[in-house]
Amino acid sequence: MKTGIFISGTGSNMEAVIKNFQKGSIPGVSEISFVLSDKKSAPGIEKAQKLGIHTIVLPKMKEESREEYEIRLFEAVRPFDTGLIVLAGFMKIIGSTFLSRYKGKIINIHPSLLPSFKGVDAQTQAFDYGVKISGCTVHFVDETLDGGPVILQKAVERYDSDTADDLKHRILEQEHRLLSEAVSIVAQGKYTIKGRLVLLERR
């Protein structure tokens, strides 16, 4: 399955997925077609270029509505005919205009055990709350904030000696593993959805 990746920042999850694909360790993915960023300054764009991936930079213009931006977004990626879009640190909320064109074909990585700590800076939210267990989640994207059906989750223990950065770093290590695994599951179609539950084929 052809796959595209959306980013907004450093692109460390994107980089992990691309490197795993290039090593042949993401069954089901035939091509990483592009990396798209909504920010010109995103360091991940340079990383993708160095890895030989086509890049697209598409900022939202000030006068644009979200619907207008999402139409441009769709027109930018439509020629690649991707079957899966991976949000790997893409900081814009995607609405119905774009989602309707890729229903069930967009997944996102989030640095908490959803449904806890949705939104931005979830690791710090969890740390400040005093959780003993945090983690990360890969889920399908729908019109709710970090609310689509969960594909995979990985728990990460918080140690008493941890700083917020310590916890964030260990969660990120698991994100790098979990996202590639989820991409492979979805690309191979090794799942069914029953209500909100994503049932995975035996791995």
Z-matrix of the N, CA and C atoms (Angstrom, degrees):
N
C 1 1.461
C 2 1.525 1 110.40
N 3 1.324 2 117.13 1 131.39
C 4 1.453 3 120.67 2 174.65
C 5 1.527 4 109.35 3 -70.23
N 6 1.328 5 115.11 4 137.87
C 7 1.466 6 120.70 5 -173.68
C 8 1.521 7 110.33 6 -132.26
N 9 1.330 8 116.72 7 138.39
C 10 1.457 9 122.61 8 173.95
C 11 1.516 10 109.93 9 -117.97
N 12 1.317 11 116.53 10 153.78
C 13 1.466 12 121.73 11 -176.73
C 14 1.521 13 109.44 12 -126.19
N 15 1.334 14 115.73 13 132.47
C 16 1.466 15 122.50 14 175.85
C 17 1.525 16 108.87 15 -105.58
N 18 1.331 17 116.78 16 134.77
C 19 1.464 18 121.74 17 177.62
C 20 1.526 19 109.61 18 -136.58
N 21 1.338 20 114.78 19 168.38
C 22 1.465 21 120.38 20 172.20
C 23 1.525 22 112.21 21 -132.63
N 24 1.338 23 117.00 22 -14.36
C 25 1.462 24 119.32 23 -172.03
C 26 1.515 25 114.30 24 -135.52
N 27 1.326 26 115.36 25 -126.94
C 28 1.467 27 120.80 26 -172.37
C 29 1.522 28 113.26 27 -69.39
N 30 1.317 29 116.91 28 -26.70
C 31 1.458 30 119.41 29 175.55
C 32 1.515 31 115.30 30 73.42
N 33 1.328 32 117.93 31 30.93
C 34 1.470 33 118.32 32 -178.41
C 35 1.529 34 111.63 33 -68.71
N 36 1.328 35 117.58 34 -37.28
C 37 1.469 36 119.44 35 175.89
C 38 1.529 37 110.96 36 -68.24
N 39 1.309 38 116.54 37 -39.93
C 40 1.461 39 121.09 38 175.06
C 41 1.518 40 110.85 39 -57.80
N 42 1.320 41 116.30 40 -47.39
C 43 1.465 42 122.01 41 -178.95
C 44 1.529 43 110.79 42 -60.37
N 45 1.337 44 116.43 43 -41.53
C 46 1.466 45 120.17 44 178.79
C 47 1.520 46 111.36 45 -62.80
N 48 1.347 47 115.98 46 -42.64
C 49 1.467 48 119.66 47 179.63
C 50 1.528 49 110.63 48 -64.16
N 51 1.319 50 117.04 49 -46.18
C 52 1.466 51 120.29 50 -178.69
C 53 1.525 52 110.81 51 -62.01
N 54 1.323 53 116.85 52 -45.86
C 55 1.467 54 119.55 53 -179.50
C 56 1.521 55 111.26 54 -64.12
N 57 1.325 56 117.30 55 -39.73
C 58 1.461 57 119.55 56 177.02
C 59 1.527 58 110.96 57 -65.03
N 60 1.323 59 117.24 58 -39.58
C 61 1.461 60 120.68 59 176.29
C 62 1.526 61 110.91 60 -62.18
N 63 1.319 62 116.35 61 -45.38
C 64 1.465 63 120.29 62 -177.54
C 65 1.531 64 112.30 63 -67.77
N 66 1.331 65 116.54 64 -22.28
C 67 1.480 66 120.50 65 174.01
C 68 1.527 67 111.38 66 -84.02
N 69 1.328 68 116.70 67 -6.21
C 70 1.459 69 120.53 68 -179.65
C 71 1.512 70 114.12 69 81.84
N 72 1.325 71 116.23 70 22.41
C 73 1.467 72 119.24 71 -174.34
C 74 1.537 73 113.19 72 -107.17
N 75 1.344 74 117.18 73 19.24
C 76 1.463 75 119.96 74 172.47
C 77 1.528 76 107.92 75 -124.37
N 78 1.324 77 117.42 76 80.32
C 79 1.474 78 120.30 77 179.09
C 80 1.526 79 111.02 78 -56.54
N 81 1.316 80 115.21 79 140.94
C 82 1.460 81 120.49 80 178.67
C 83 1.510 82 113.82 81 101.17
N 84 1.325 83 117.48 82 -23.20
C 85 1.466 84 121.25 83 179.23
C 86 1.523 85 108.70 84 -94.34
N 87 1.325 86 115.65 85 120.94
C 88 1.464 87 120.51 86 -179.57
C 89 1.521 88 112.69 87 -91.93
N 90 1.336 89 116.21 88 -22.27
C 91 1.462 90 119.84 89 -174.27
C 92 1.519 91 109.24 90 -165.44
N 93 1.326 92 116.78 91 139.35
C 94 1.464 93 121.36 92 164.22
C 95 1.530 94 104.95 93 -93.53
N 96 1.316 95 116.21 94 102.13
C 97 1.468 96 121.36 95 -168.11
C 98 1.517 97 113.00 96 -75.21
N 99 1.326 98 116.81 97 -35.10
C 100 1.466 99 119.97 98 -177.03
C 101 1.520 100 109.66 99 -165.57
N 102 1.322 101 114.18 100 161.36
C 103 1.463 102 122.57 101 165.21
C 104 1.514 103 106.29 102 -121.87
N 105 1.320 104 116.58 103 126.91
C 106 1.461 105 122.22 104 -179.55
C 107 1.514 106 110.21 105 -116.34
N 108 1.328 107 116.06 106 136.61
C 109 1.466 108 121.55 107 174.84
C 110 1.521 109 109.99 108 -125.68
N 111 1.321 110 115.48 109 143.49
C 112 1.457 111 120.37 110 173.84
C 113 1.524 112 111.37 111 -88.35
N 114 1.338 113 116.93 112 0.51
C 115 1.468 114 120.83 113 -178.97
C 116 1.527 115 110.09 114 -125.28
N 117 1.327 116 116.42 115 126.69
C 118 1.458 117 120.90 116 179.52
C 119 1.523 118 112.02 117 -61.79
N 120 1.328 119 115.77 118 -32.20
C 121 1.462 120 120.57 119 -173.98
C 122 1.529 121 113.74 120 -87.89
N 123 1.326 122 118.25 121 4.49
C 124 1.468 123 120.34 122 -175.92
C 125 1.531 124 110.82 123 -63.05
N 126 1.339 125 118.94 124 119.17
C 127 1.460 126 120.97 125 178.99
C 128 1.529 127 113.11 126 -60.13
N 129 1.327 128 116.59 127 -23.61
C 130 1.457 129 119.95 128 -179.11
C 131 1.517 130 113.71 129 -64.36
N 132 1.329 131 117.44 130 -24.68
C 133 1.463 132 120.42 131 179.33
C 134 1.534 133 110.19 132 -63.34
N 135 1.314 134 116.63 133 -45.96
C 136 1.472 135 120.07 134 178.42
C 137 1.528 136 111.28 135 -63.86
N 138 1.331 137 116.45 136 -38.59
C 139 1.465 138 119.70 137 178.00
C 140 1.528 139 110.47 138 -61.03
N 141 1.336 140 116.24 139 -44.50
C 142 1.465 141 120.33 140 -179.22
C 143 1.522 142 110.63 141 -63.44
N 144 1.322 143 117.01 142 -41.44
C 145 1.461 144 120.81 143 179.87
C 146 1.524 145 110.87 144 -62.94
N 147 1.325 146 116.63 145 -40.87
C 148 1.467 147 120.23 146 178.89
C 149 1.528 148 111.57 147 -65.12
N 150 1.328 149 115.53 148 -26.25
C 151 1.464 150 120.11 149 178.27
C 152 1.529 151 111.85 150 -88.86
N 153 1.330 152 116.41 151 3.76
C 154 1.454 153 121.18 152 174.70
C 155 1.513 154 115.38 153 82.58
N 156 1.335 155 117.02 154 21.79
C 157 1.466 156 121.70 155 -178.03
C 158 1.524 157 109.93 156 -100.12
N 159 1.316 158 116.32 157 137.98
C 160 1.469 159 121.01 158 175.62
C 161 1.531 160 109.72 159 -62.92
N 162 1.318 161 116.84 160 136.01
C 163 1.471 162 120.33 161 -178.05
C 164 1.529 163 111.15 162 -120.64
N 165 1.332 164 113.90 163 150.35
C 166 1.463 165 122.90 164 177.74
C 167 1.521 166 107.65 165 -132.42
N 168 1.314 167 117.39 166 131.42
C 169 1.465 168 121.72 167 174.21
C 170 1.525 169 107.14 168 -114.61
N 171 1.318 170 116.00 169 120.32
C 172 1.466 171 120.28 170 -173.82
C 173 1.531 172 110.11 171 -138.62
N 174 1.329 173 117.39 172 80.68
C 175 1.471 174 119.84 173 177.85
C 176 1.527 175 110.94 174 -70.43
N 177 1.310 176 114.75 175 152.56
C 178 1.464 177 120.31 176 172.90
C 179 1.525 178 108.39 177 -80.77
N 180 1.320 179 116.48 178 129.50
C 181 1.461 180 120.78 179 178.98
C 182 1.529 181 110.23 180 -78.39
N 183 1.316 182 116.25 181 149.92
C 184 1.467 183 121.42 182 -174.99
C 185 1.520 184 112.83 183 -57.13
N 186 1.323 185 115.97 184 -39.04
C 187 1.462 186 119.46 185 -174.51
C 188 1.527 187 112.42 186 -84.26
N 189 1.317 188 117.31 187 -4.79
C 190 1.462 189 120.40 188 -176.61
C 191 1.518 190 112.84 189 -80.39
N 192 1.315 191 115.76 190 141.87
C 193 1.459 192 120.15 191 167.47
C 194 1.532 193 107.87 192 -79.28
N 195 1.333 194 116.53 193 165.29
C 196 1.464 195 119.22 194 177.11
C 197 1.523 196 110.64 195 -61.69
N 198 1.329 197 116.29 196 -38.64
C 199 1.464 198 119.54 197 179.42
C 200 1.526 199 111.24 198 -62.01
N 201 1.316 200 116.67 199 -43.51
C 202 1.471 201 120.45 200 179.28
C 203 1.523 202 111.26 201 -64.12
N 204 1.321 203 115.66 202 -40.86
C 205 1.470 204 119.06 203 178.25
C 206 1.523 205 110.80 204 -64.14
N 207 1.314 206 116.70 205 -42.29
C 208 1.461 207 119.46 206 -177.98
C 209 1.525 208 112.22 207 -67.94
N 210 1.300 209 117.91 208 -29.31
C 211 1.463 210 120.52 209 173.65
C 212 1.528 211 109.39 210 -65.65
N 213 1.334 212 117.16 211 -44.31
C 214 1.466 213 120.21 212 175.94
C 215 1.520 214 111.50 213 -62.61
N 216 1.326 215 115.51 214 -39.09
C 217 1.456 216 120.78 215 178.67
C 218 1.531 217 110.26 216 -60.66
N 219 1.310 218 115.80 217 -46.73
C 220 1.461 219 120.30 218 179.02
C 221 1.524 220 111.27 219 -62.07
N 222 1.323 221 116.66 220 -44.23
C 223 1.462 222 119.86 221 -179.16
C 224 1.527 223 111.30 222 -64.25
N 225 1.323 224 116.65 223 -31.24
C 226 1.464 225 120.17 224 -179.95
C 227 1.523 226 112.42 225 -70.54
N 228 1.334 227 117.21 226 -34.70
C 229 1.472 228 119.49 227 -174.96
C 230 1.525 229 113.38 228 -101.18
N 231 1.325 230 117.76 229 -15.43
C 232 1.459 231 120.51 230 -176.68
C 233 1.531 232 113.53 231 -55.40
N 234 1.350 233 119.60 232 -40.73
C 235 1.465 234 119.16 233 -177.74
C 236 1.533 235 114.31 234 -61.02
N 237 1.321 236 117.88 235 -19.27
C 238 1.462 237 120.58 236 -176.46
C 239 1.532 238 112.53 237 -82.46
N 240 1.335 239 116.81 238 -13.87
C 241 1.459 240 121.32 239 175.57
C 242 1.531 241 112.20 240 53.08
N 243 1.324 242 115.63 241 47.03
C 244 1.464 243 120.30 242 -178.99
C 245 1.525 244 111.07 243 -81.23
N 246 1.309 245 115.18 244 142.87
C 247 1.451 246 120.55 245 177.36
C 248 1.512 247 113.27 246 -92.78
N 249 1.350 248 116.32 247 -10.98
C 250 1.466 249 121.05 248 -177.82
C 251 1.513 250 109.29 249 -147.34
N 252 1.331 251 115.94 250 135.36
C 253 1.459 252 122.13 251 173.40
C 254 1.526 253 108.26 252 -119.00
N 255 1.322 254 114.89 253 130.54
C 256 1.460 255 121.96 254 -177.04
C 257 1.521 256 108.96 255 -111.10
N 258 1.321 257 116.65 256 120.68
C 259 1.461 258 121.34 257 174.70
C 260 1.520 259 107.72 258 -89.71
N 261 1.324 260 115.70 259 111.24
C 262 1.468 261 121.19 260 -175.48
C 263 1.524 262 108.41 261 -121.27
N 264 1.331 263 115.32 262 74.48
C 265 1.456 264 120.00 263 -175.67
C 266 1.511 265 112.14 264 84.13
N 267 1.327 266 117.01 265 31.23
C 268 1.471 267 121.81 266 174.85
C 269 1.519 268 107.06 267 -86.92
N 270 1.321 269 116.40 268 119.45
C 271 1.458 270 120.66 269 -166.97
C 272 1.528 271 114.39 270 -94.63
N 273 1.320 272 117.27 271 1.90
C 274 1.454 273 119.36 272 175.32
C 275 1.529 274 110.04 273 -92.92
N 276 1.330 275 116.02 274 140.14
C 277 1.463 276 120.41 275 173.75
C 278 1.522 277 108.03 276 -77.06
N 279 1.315 278 115.91 277 127.74
C 280 1.457 279 121.13 278 -179.48
C 281 1.529 280 108.89 279 -93.67
N 282 1.321 281 115.51 280 129.03
C 283 1.458 282 120.89 281 -176.82
C 284 1.513 283 113.21 282 -101.63
N 285 1.325 284 115.05 283 -169.10
C 286 1.460 285 121.86 284 -171.20
C 287 1.521 286 113.35 285 -66.48
N 288 1.328 287 117.50 286 -28.09
C 289 1.463 288 119.51 287 -178.61
C 290 1.524 289 111.11 288 -59.98
N 291 1.319 290 116.57 289 -43.86
C 292 1.468 291 120.42 290 178.90
C 293 1.527 292 111.19 291 -84.14
N 294 1.323 293 116.31 292 -42.18
C 295 1.466 294 120.05 293 -176.88
C 296 1.521 295 112.13 294 -59.71
N 297 1.320 296 117.35 295 -36.48
C 298 1.457 297 120.50 296 -177.77
C 299 1.523 298 111.82 297 -63.20
N 300 1.316 299 116.76 298 -23.90
C 301 1.460 300 121.37 299 -179.52
C 302 1.522 301 112.38 300 -89.16
N 303 1.329 302 116.71 301 -14.53
C 304 1.462 303 121.20 302 -179.31
C 305 1.536 304 110.50 303 -133.56
N 306 1.297 305 116.10 304 40.48
C 307 1.463 306 120.19 305 -176.68
C 308 1.533 307 110.97 306 -59.13
N 309 1.328 308 115.53 307 126.70
C 310 1.456 309 120.58 308 179.59
C 311 1.513 310 114.41 309 73.28
N 312 1.353 311 116.42 310 10.05
C 313 1.462 312 120.40 311 -176.36
C 314 1.519 313 112.85 312 -121.58
N 315 1.333 314 116.37 313 15.25
C 316 1.465 315 120.83 314 179.47
C 317 1.519 316 108.45 315 -125.96
N 318 1.344 317 116.13 316 130.13
C 319 1.458 318 120.67 317 175.85
C 320 1.527 319 109.54 318 -125.12
N 321 1.322 320 115.59 319 159.15
C 322 1.461 321 121.70 320 -175.83
C 323 1.523 322 109.78 321 -137.67
N 324 1.341 323 115.47 322 146.31
C 325 1.463 324 121.33 323 172.67
C 326 1.527 325 107.90 324 -104.28
N 327 1.334 326 116.02 325 130.71
C 328 1.467 327 121.00 326 -178.25
C 329 1.527 328 109.13 327 -129.87
N 330 1.351 329 117.98 328 134.67
C 331 1.466 330 120.92 329 -173.23
C 332 1.525 331 114.66 330 -86.44
N 333 1.331 332 115.98 331 52.28
C 334 1.471 333 120.95 332 170.03
C 335 1.517 334 107.47 333 -157.23
N 336 1.319 335 115.83 334 171.10
C 337 1.453 336 120.65 335 173.79
C 338 1.520 337 107.57 336 -89.01
N 339 1.320 338 115.26 337 90.81
C 340 1.464 339 119.58 338 -179.65
C 341 1.525 340 110.84 339 -59.88
N 342 1.338 341 118.02 340 145.73
C 343 1.468 342 126.65 341 14.95
C 344 1.524 343 115.53 342 -88.68
N 345 1.315 344 118.62 343 10.83
C 346 1.465 345 120.14 344 177.59
C 347 1.525 346 111.06 345 -76.36
N 348 1.313 347 115.93 346 142.36
C 349 1.467 348 123.70 347 170.50
C 350 1.523 349 112.80 348 57.51
N 351 1.310 350 114.72 349 63.54
C 352 1.455 351 121.17 350 174.97
C 353 1.524 352 109.91 351 -77.69
N 354 1.335 353 115.58 352 167.10
C 355 1.455 354 120.34 353 173.88
C 356 1.512 355 113.49 354 83.88
N 357 1.335 356 114.77 355 -160.72
C 358 1.463 357 120.54 356 -171.76
C 359 1.524 358 111.89 357 -78.71
N 360 1.345 359 114.85 358 152.21
C 361 1.466 360 123.90 359 175.09
C 362 1.526 361 111.89 360 53.11
N 363 1.327 362 114.52 361 47.72
C 364 1.467 363 120.31 362 -176.17
C 365 1.521 364 112.50 363 -62.92
N 366 1.343 365 117.15 364 -32.84
C 367 1.464 366 119.53 365 -179.23
C 368 1.531 367 111.02 366 -63.53
N 369 1.333 368 116.12 367 -42.82
C 370 1.468 369 119.48 368 178.72
C 371 1.520 370 110.77 369 -69.35
N 372 1.323 371 116.96 370 -37.69
C 373 1.462 372 119.55 371 174.88
C 374 1.527 373 110.45 372 -55.24
N 375 1.333 374 116.06 373 -47.77
C 376 1.467 375 120.89 374 -178.41
C 377 1.523 376 110.99 375 -65.64
N 378 1.325 377 115.94 376 -42.87
C 379 1.465 378 120.58 377 -179.79
C 380 1.520 379 110.80 378 -61.57
N 381 1.329 380 116.34 379 -47.84
C 382 1.462 381 120.61 380 -178.37
C 383 1.527 382 112.02 381 -66.12
N 384 1.333 383 116.28 382 -28.17
C 385 1.465 384 120.16 383 178.47
C 386 1.532 385 111.40 384 -73.09
N 387 1.323 386 116.01 385 -21.51
C 388 1.452 387 120.23 386 178.58
C 389 1.520 388 114.53 387 89.21
N 390 1.340 389 116.89 388 26.85
C 391 1.466 390 119.14 389 -179.02
C 392 1.525 391 110.64 390 -65.42
N 393 1.324 392 116.18 391 152.87
C 394 1.461 393 122.31 392 173.71
C 395 1.531 394 111.25 393 -94.06
N 396 1.335 395 115.43 394 -26.02
C 397 1.466 396 121.66 395 178.98
C 398 1.530 397 108.00 396 -129.65
N 399 1.310 398 115.42 397 127.78
C 400 1.468 399 120.48 398 171.70
C 401 1.525 400 106.69 399 -124.23
N 402 1.332 401 117.47 400 -152.36
C 403 1.453 402 118.20 401 179.32
C 404 1.511 403 112.24 402 154.01
N 405 1.333 404 115.71 403 -153.60
C 406 1.463 405 120.54 404 -178.27
C 407 1.525 406 109.68 405 -145.95
N 408 1.315 407 114.84 406 160.70
C 409 1.465 408 122.56 407 -174.02
C 410 1.519 409 109.52 408 -139.37
N 411 1.329 410 116.36 409 137.54
C 412 1.463 411 120.80 410 166.31
C 413 1.523 412 106.53 411 -110.76
N 414 1.329 413 115.95 412 129.51
C 415 1.465 414 119.59 413 -175.32
C 416 1.527 415 110.50 414 -141.26
N 417 1.307 416 115.50 415 158.09
C 418 1.455 417 120.25 416 170.76
C 419 1.530 418 108.65 417 -69.78
N 420 1.313 419 115.46 418 149.26
C 421 1.463 420 121.00 419 -178.97
C 422 1.522 421 109.75 420 -97.37
N 423 1.328 422 115.11 421 127.64
C 424 1.461 423 120.83 422 171.32
C 425 1.522 424 107.99 423 -127.52
N 426 1.311 425 118.22 424 -162.39
C 427 1.459 426 121.06 425 -173.76
C 428 1.528 427 113.52 426 -84.10
N 429 1.323 428 117.92 427 3.76
C 430 1.458 429 121.09 428 176.06
C 431 1.527 430 109.39 429 -100.15
N 432 1.308 431 117.32 430 150.71
C 433 1.463 432 121.79 431 -178.58
C 434 1.519 433 110.41 432 -68.52
N 435 1.333 434 116.46 433 114.97
C 436 1.469 435 122.03 434 179.20
C 437 1.522 436 111.24 435 49.59
N 438 1.347 437 115.61 436 38.38
C 439 1.460 438 118.89 437 -170.79
C 440 1.505 439 116.70 438 -117.87
N 441 1.331 440 119.06 439 2.11
C 442 1.458 441 120.47 440 -178.08
C 443 1.520 442 112.44 441 -73.23
N 444 1.349 443 117.48 442 166.33
C 445 1.467 444 121.61 443 -178.35
C 446 1.527 445 112.79 444 -55.87
N 447 1.326 446 115.14 445 138.43
C 448 1.465 447 122.71 446 -175.69
C 449 1.527 448 110.48 447 -80.49
N 450 1.331 449 115.79 448 129.73
C 451 1.463 450 121.37 449 176.66
C 452 1.522 451 110.01 450 -92.08
N 453 1.336 452 116.59 451 -54.54
C 454 1.466 453 121.92 452 -179.96
C 455 1.530 454 109.52 453 -142.07
N 456 1.325 455 115.31 454 150.62
C 457 1.466 456 121.19 455 171.85
C 458 1.521 457 109.31 456 -137.83
N 459 1.329 458 115.25 457 152.51
C 460 1.459 459 121.25 458 176.37
C 461 1.520 460 109.02 459 -137.00
N 462 1.323 461 116.02 460 124.33
C 463 1.462 462 121.09 461 179.53
C 464 1.525 463 110.37 462 -81.37
N 465 1.328 464 115.51 463 144.41
C 466 1.463 465 122.66 464 176.37
C 467 1.523 466 108.06 465 -131.40
N 468 1.317 467 115.88 466 123.01
C 469 1.466 468 120.22 467 -178.49
C 470 1.524 469 110.64 468 -75.27
N 471 1.321 470 114.57 469 140.65
C 472 1.463 471 120.16 470 171.69
C 473 1.526 472 107.85 471 -94.99
N 474 1.319 473 115.73 472 127.55
C 475 1.462 474 120.55 473 177.63
C 476 1.527 475 109.70 474 -92.23
N 477 1.323 476 115.70 475 152.91
C 478 1.467 477 119.72 476 -177.89
C 479 1.528 478 112.10 477 -60.37
N 480 1.327 479 116.17 478 -28.98
C 481 1.470 480 120.23 479 -177.75
C 482 1.527 481 113.17 480 -85.94
N 483 1.322 482 116.98 481 -3.00
C 484 1.464 483 120.65 482 -175.16
C 485 1.522 484 113.08 483 -64.97
N 486 1.332 485 115.46 484 141.03
C 487 1.454 486 121.29 485 160.60
C 488 1.538 487 106.65 486 -92.51
N 489 1.308 488 115.72 487 170.67
C 490 1.466 489 119.21 488 177.22
C 491 1.526 490 110.61 489 -59.42
N 492 1.326 491 116.99 490 -38.02
C 493 1.467 492 120.73 491 179.27
C 494 1.526 493 111.86 492 -67.91
N 495 1.335 494 117.26 493 -36.10
C 496 1.467 495 120.09 494 176.83
C 497 1.527 496 110.43 495 -59.55
N 498 1.317 497 115.21 496 -48.41
C 499 1.465 498 119.66 497 -178.62
C 500 1.526 499 110.30 498 -64.65
N 501 1.314 500 116.80 499 -43.04
C 502 1.465 501 121.07 500 179.72
C 503 1.526 502 110.81 501 -59.27
N 504 1.323 503 117.22 502 -41.60
C 505 1.466 504 121.39 503 -178.59
C 506 1.524 505 111.18 504 -65.36
N 507 1.328 506 117.21 505 -42.79
C 508 1.469 507 119.18 506 -178.70
C 509 1.528 508 111.06 507 -70.49
N 510 1.322 509 117.38 508 -34.61
C 511 1.468 510 119.76 509 174.66
C 512 1.527 511 109.61 510 -63.36
N 513 1.329 512 116.82 511 -43.52
C 514 1.464 513 120.58 512 -178.79
C 515 1.528 514 111.77 513 -61.20
N 516 1.315 515 116.91 514 -38.58
C 517 1.464 516 119.80 515 176.56
C 518 1.527 517 111.32 516 -57.29
N 519 1.318 518 116.47 517 -40.90
C 520 1.468 519 120.64 518 179.25
C 521 1.525 520 111.56 519 -73.58
N 522 1.334 521 116.90 520 -34.09
C 523 1.468 522 120.03 521 176.09
C 524 1.526 523 110.47 522 -57.10
N 525 1.329 524 116.46 523 -43.67
C 526 1.456 525 121.03 524 -177.36
C 527 1.531 526 111.40 525 -60.01
N 528 1.311 527 116.95 526 -35.76
C 529 1.471 528 120.58 527 178.93
C 530 1.529 529 110.92 528 -78.84
N 531 1.321 530 115.05 529 -44.98
C 532 1.464 531 120.27 530 -171.34
C 533 1.522 532 112.33 531 -68.04
N 534 1.326 533 117.13 532 -38.44
C 535 1.460 534 119.41 533 -176.13
C 536 1.526 535 111.44 534 -64.76
N 537 1.319 536 117.38 535 -44.63
C 538 1.468 537 119.85 536 179.06
C 539 1.524 538 111.01 537 -62.18
N 540 1.313 539 116.88 538 -38.93
C 541 1.461 540 120.78 539 178.89
C 542 1.528 541 110.48 540 -63.48
N 543 1.329 542 116.25 541 -43.75
C 544 1.464 543 120.19 542 -179.79
C 545 1.522 544 111.34 543 -67.19
N 546 1.326 545 117.45 544 -40.00
C 547 1.462 546 121.33 545 177.41
C 548 1.522 547 109.99 546 -57.12
N 549 1.328 548 116.14 547 -44.23
C 550 1.467 549 120.33 548 -179.84
C 551 1.522 550 111.94 549 -64.11
N 552 1.322 551 117.05 550 -42.28
C 553 1.470 552 121.52 551 178.99
C 554 1.521 553 110.42 552 -59.30
N 555 1.334 554 116.13 553 -48.36
C 556 1.463 555 120.05 554 -176.98
C 557 1.529 556 110.32 555 -70.06
N 558 1.318 557 117.22 556 -42.18
C 559 1.465 558 120.37 557 -178.62
C 560 1.521 559 111.83 558 -62.70
N 561 1.322 560 116.93 559 -33.38
C 562 1.461 561 120.77 560 179.38
C 563 1.532 562 112.96 561 -87.14
N 564 1.349 563 115.64 562 -7.05
C 565 1.466 564 119.47 563 -178.55
C 566 1.512 565 113.24 564 68.73
N 567 1.328 566 116.34 565 29.21
C 568 1.461 567 120.16 566 -176.39
C 569 1.530 568 111.48 567 -90.07
N 570 1.321 569 115.59 568 54.70
C 571 1.461 570 121.16 569 -179.69
C 572 1.522 571 108.80 570 -162.05
N 573 1.320 572 114.52 571 159.68
C 574 1.463 573 121.90 572 166.59
C 575 1.524 574 106.59 573 -135.63
N 576 1.324 575 116.91 574 156.11
C 577 1.459 576 120.79 575 179.37
C 578 1.518 577 108.83 576 -114.00
N 579 1.320 578 115.12 577 123.90
C 580 1.460 579 121.97 578 178.76
C 581 1.522 580 107.55 579 -119.55
N 582 1.334 581 116.24 580 103.27
C 583 1.469 582 119.17 581 -172.25
C 584 1.500 583 109.10 582 66.22
N 585 1.322 584 116.00 583 -119.95
C 586 1.466 585 119.87 584 175.54
C 587 1.533 586 111.76 585 -98.04
N 588 1.312 587 117.89 586 -4.71
C 589 1.463 588 120.01 587 -174.39
C 590 1.517 589 111.21 588 -90.54
N 591 1.334 590 115.46 589 125.88
C 592 1.460 591 121.11 590 174.87
C 593 1.525 592 107.91 591 -91.50
N 594 1.323 593 115.24 592 111.72
C 595 1.465 594 121.39 593 -179.68
C 596 1.522 595 108.47 594 -91.67
N 597 1.322 596 116.08 595 123.13
C 598 1.461 597 121.51 596 -177.28
C 599 1.516 598 110.14 597 -99.07
N 600 1.334 599 115.13 598 142.70
C 601 1.453 600 118.61 599 171.81
C 602 1.521 601 109.02 600 -65.92
N 603 1.304 602 116.10 601 151.32
C 604 1.468 603 120.31 602 -177.87
C 605 1.528 604 109.63 603 -57.40
N 606 1.343 605 114.72 604 129.56
C 607 1.458 606 120.15 605 -177.52
C 608 1.516 607 110.22 606 -102.23
